[in-house]
Every structure is written in C-alpha cells, then in structure tokens.
C-alpha cells in the first residue's frame, strides 16, 4: 500500500513538472526532478523485492523543498508533504 501511495505522489510530481502553468526556475525544476528520480529508484528497489536503505536525508531534502515552495507553489508543497507522509508510511 505504501508503495502505491509513493507511486501516486511520484506521478503527481511528474505532472507538476510537465504542467506549463507551473513556472519553476531551472534550479527548482532540477531539485524536483532529482527528487522524482530518487523516488522512482526507491520504487524500483521495492518492486524488485529488495530491502531499501533508509535514507533520512531524503526526508530532510523533501522538507527543505516544502519550505522553499510553500509560498510560490503551495500545490507543489502539498504534493511534497504527501511524499513525506508516504515515505513515513514506508518506514523511511
């Protein structure tokens, strides 16, 4: 179930990156894409039945992005909060 939640959040992040109405700087876009890539890698490891390594810095990184986007991109910040919750549900 947690994997499905994380997959849904990953899809939401990808939609945000592809939404022409959401204007992100190159740095912001790069940070969100790096997060999406990291989440996708975690899902692939999980789907392969392998034990993922807990990475507290991942949650810290997402929390930093939430702070950064909370004023200019509240919808994206909300999606990132859901990512943190999904990671928490996975024990990360």
Backbone bond lengths (Angstrom), bond angles and torsions (degrees), N, CA, C in turn:
res aa  C-N    CA-C-N  psi(-1)  N-CA   C-N-CA  omega(-1)  CA-C   N-CA-C  phi
1 X - - - 1.451 - - 1.528 111.07 -
2 X 1.332 116.79 -43.00 1.463 120.05 -179.48 1.528 110.40 -63.15
3 X 1.343 116.47 -37.18 1.465 119.81 177.90 1.521 110.73 -62.55
4 X 1.330 116.21 -39.54 1.462 120.05 179.98 1.529 110.86 -65.63
5 X 1.333 116.02 -38.35 1.465 119.87 178.13 1.526 110.05 -65.02
6 X 1.326 116.00 -43.96 1.456 119.80 179.98 1.523 110.41 -65.33
7 X 1.318 117.74 -38.03 1.460 121.53 177.36 1.529 110.05 -62.19
8 X 1.321 117.06 -41.77 1.465 120.86 178.57 1.526 110.72 -63.70
9 X 1.322 117.31 -39.98 1.467 120.55 178.47 1.520 111.01 -67.75
10 X 1.324 116.41 -38.25 1.458 120.78 177.06 1.530 110.30 -61.44
11 X 1.317 116.94 -44.16 1.464 121.00 178.13 1.526 110.80 -62.44
12 X 1.325 116.16 -39.28 1.462 120.19 178.22 1.527 111.01 -64.57
13 X 1.331 117.30 -41.03 1.462 120.50 176.54 1.524 111.16 -61.83
14 X 1.324 116.61 -41.97 1.465 120.56 179.34 1.528 110.66 -64.24
15 X 1.329 116.91 -39.66 1.461 119.98 177.50 1.523 110.58 -62.92
16 X 1.326 115.90 -39.85 1.464 120.66 178.35 1.521 110.24 -62.07
17 X 1.318 116.68 -44.22 1.466 120.79 179.61 1.525 111.83 -63.24
18 X 1.325 116.25 -31.00 1.466 120.75 -177.47 1.534 113.29 -92.24
19 X 1.326 117.69 -5.00 1.460 122.10 -177.31 1.532 109.48 -79.71
20 X 1.331 117.67 115.49 1.463 120.15 -178.43 1.530 113.56 -67.74
21 X 1.325 117.82 -17.23 1.452 120.98 179.96 1.527 112.69 -81.01
22 X 1.323 117.02 -17.36 1.461 120.74 178.38 1.516 107.50 -96.13
23 X 1.314 114.62 110.75 1.459 120.32 -175.98 1.523 109.07 -97.02
24 X 1.320 114.70 114.82 1.456 121.89 179.01 1.519 108.85 -116.90
25 X 1.322 115.63 145.20 1.464 119.02 173.21 1.535 107.64 -69.15
26 X 1.312 115.86 165.18 1.471 119.21 178.88 1.523 110.72 -59.53
27 X 1.336 116.25 -38.28 1.466 120.84 179.54 1.527 110.57 -65.28
28 X 1.333 116.81 -44.42 1.465 120.95 178.80 1.525 110.56 -64.04
29 X 1.319 115.83 -45.60 1.469 120.81 179.83 1.528 110.35 -60.57
30 X 1.317 115.98 -42.25 1.456 121.04 179.78 1.526 111.40 -63.71
31 X 1.337 116.69 -40.93 1.466 121.01 179.57 1.528 110.99 -65.06
32 X 1.319 116.96 -43.30 1.465 120.65 179.49 1.530 110.01 -67.94
33 X 1.329 117.94 -39.76 1.459 120.66 178.68 1.525 111.10 -65.19
34 X 1.334 117.07 -40.08 1.470 120.47 177.56 1.524 110.44 -62.45
35 X 1.327 116.72 -40.44 1.457 120.11 176.81 1.524 110.69 -63.60
36 X 1.322 116.53 -45.65 1.468 120.77 179.57 1.528 110.36 -60.07
37 X 1.316 117.01 -41.87 1.470 120.77 178.46 1.526 110.98 -63.10
38 X 1.330 116.55 -41.68 1.458 121.58 179.39 1.529 110.25 -63.92
39 X 1.325 116.56 -44.15 1.465 120.33 179.31 1.525 111.06 -63.90
40 X 1.323 116.30 -41.22 1.464 120.21 178.75 1.528 110.80 -62.03
41 X 1.323 116.84 -41.15 1.468 120.64 178.18 1.529 110.43 -63.18
42 X 1.325 116.89 -40.94 1.469 120.42 178.38 1.525 110.87 -62.88
43 X 1.324 116.34 -40.92 1.469 119.76 179.13 1.516 111.28 -65.16
44 X 1.325 117.21 -39.94 1.462 120.21 178.70 1.526 111.06 -63.08
45 X 1.310 116.99 -41.06 1.473 121.15 177.80 1.523 109.38 -63.47
46 X 1.332 115.84 -44.55 1.458 120.41 -178.95 1.527 111.33 -65.12
47 X 1.334 116.83 -42.09 1.463 120.78 -179.83 1.525 111.59 -66.00
48 X 1.315 116.61 -28.84 1.462 120.83 178.90 1.524 110.93 -77.72
49 X 1.320 116.27 -3.41 1.454 120.13 178.54 1.514 113.40 80.51
50 X 1.301 116.17 12.20 1.459 119.85 179.62 1.518 109.48 -90.29
51 X 1.317 114.58 154.85 1.463 120.62 178.63 1.517 109.18 -80.65
52 X 1.310 117.24 120.87 1.456 121.42 177.76 1.522 110.50 -80.08
53 X 1.284 115.69 151.94 1.456 121.22 178.09 1.526 108.35 -87.49
54 X 1.323 116.06 128.93 1.464 120.03 177.25 1.520 108.39 -65.21
55 X 1.312 115.62 131.78 1.457 120.91 -177.00 1.520 108.98 -128.60
56 X 1.345 117.11 91.31 1.466 119.03 -178.76 1.525 112.51 -62.19
57 X 1.317 117.76 -24.99 1.466 119.55 179.14 1.528 111.14 -66.94
58 X 1.329 117.39 -25.45 1.463 120.62 176.94 1.529 109.73 -63.33
59 X 1.305 116.57 -47.37 1.466 120.45 179.69 1.529 109.42 -64.42
60 X 1.322 116.81 -40.75 1.469 119.82 177.54 1.522 110.77 -60.46
61 X 1.320 116.52 -42.01 1.468 120.90 179.32 1.521 111.36 -62.49
62 X 1.318 115.80 -42.88 1.464 119.54 179.41 1.527 109.92 -65.27
63 X 1.328 117.27 -41.55 1.465 120.25 178.80 1.528 111.37 -62.15
64 X 1.319 117.85 -37.97 1.459 121.03 175.59 1.526 111.21 -62.61
65 X 1.331 116.19 -42.06 1.461 120.04 178.24 1.529 110.90 -64.26
66 X 1.319 116.62 -37.68 1.469 120.25 178.20 1.525 109.60 -59.89
67 X 1.327 116.11 -46.82 1.463 119.84 178.49 1.528 111.19 -60.16
68 X 1.328 115.20 -42.64 1.463 120.27 -177.13 1.527 112.05 -65.59
69 X 1.321 117.10 -38.46 1.459 121.35 -173.59 1.525 113.94 -94.98
70 X 1.315 118.68 -8.53 1.467 120.49 -171.02 1.525 113.66 -58.43
71 X 1.320 118.40 -35.61 1.471 119.63 -179.46 1.519 112.88 -85.38
72 X 1.328 116.84 -49.18 1.471 120.07 -174.26 1.521 113.31 -80.67
73 X 1.334 117.00 -31.40 1.463 121.17 -175.41 1.539 109.81 -135.81
74 X 1.344 117.39 70.67 1.466 119.49 -176.02 1.533 113.57 -61.77
75 X 1.314 117.80 -31.89 1.465 119.73 178.80 1.517 110.26 -66.29
76 X 1.312 116.65 -43.80 1.461 121.18 177.55 1.525 110.14 -63.88
77 X 1.330 117.20 -40.68 1.467 120.70 177.78 1.530 110.20 -61.06
78 X 1.320 116.96 -39.02 1.464 120.99 177.34 1.522 111.70 -63.96
79 X 1.313 116.38 -41.85 1.463 120.53 177.01 1.518 109.93 -61.92
80 X 1.320 116.43 -41.99 1.461 120.24 179.58 1.528 111.34 -65.55
81 X 1.322 117.42 -34.47 1.464 120.14 175.62 1.524 110.15 -64.18
82 X 1.326 116.44 -37.35 1.462 120.26 176.41 1.529 110.83 -66.14
83 X 1.329 116.45 -34.87 1.470 120.26 176.61 1.526 109.56 -62.21
84 X 1.336 116.55 -45.84 1.471 120.36 178.93 1.524 109.95 -58.86
85 X 1.328 116.45 -42.75 1.472 119.87 179.74 1.526 110.55 -63.88
86 X 1.328 117.56 -41.72 1.464 120.39 178.95 1.526 111.02 -63.63
87 X 1.331 116.06 -41.88 1.468 119.92 177.75 1.528 110.60 -63.07
88 X 1.314 116.26 -39.92 1.461 120.79 177.77 1.521 110.52 -62.45
89 X 1.330 116.74 -42.13 1.460 120.99 178.46 1.527 111.81 -63.39
90 X 1.332 115.69 -26.38 1.466 120.40 178.97 1.534 111.78 -86.69
91 X 1.320 115.77 -3.97 1.456 119.39 179.75 1.518 113.51 85.58
92 X 1.321 115.64 19.92 1.471 120.07 -179.08 1.508 108.43 -101.10
